C-alpha cells in the first residue's frame, strides 16, 4: 500500500513509457527531483502550479513527441491510494 500524506500543494501522479534508454534516464532524473518514485516509471508528486509548470517544461525539453509517452494525473483530495477502491483521475499527456 502506498502511504502519502496531503500537503498544501496538490498531489499528482506521473507515469511514463520512454523507449530510448538515454531519454528514459533523463526523464527519471527529472521526475526524481520533483517527486517520490513508487515504481520504475511511476512517481508521486506534491507540486504547486508553478512547480508543475517547471516540471512540464523540463520534460518537454527531453521528450521525443513521436515515441515518448508521459502522463500526469491530478489526484483529487479524498482519493485513497493503494486500496481496492477505484479513483478517477483527470490528467495531462505530454509528448
C-alpha positions, 0 to 999 in steps of 0.5 A, a space after each residue: 500500500 502506498 502511504 502519502 500524506 496531503 500537503 498544501 500543494 496538490 498531489 499528482 501522479 506521473 507515469 511514463 513509457 520512454 523507449 530510448 534508454 538515454 531519454 528514459 534516464 533523463 526523464 527519471 532524473 527529472 521526475 526524481 527531483 520533483 517527486 517520490 518514485 513508487 515504481 520504475 516509471 511511476 512517481 508521486 508528486 506534491 507540486 504547486 502550479 508553478 512547480 508543475 509548470 517547471 516540471 512540464 517544461 523540463 520534460 518537454 525539453 527531453 521528450 521525443 513527441 513521436 515515441 515518448 509517452 508521459 502522463 500526469 494525473 491530478 489526484 483529487 483530495 479524498 482519493 485513497 491510494 493503494 486500496 481496492 477502491 477505484 479513483 478517477 483521475 483527470 490528467 495531462 499527456 505530454 509528448 
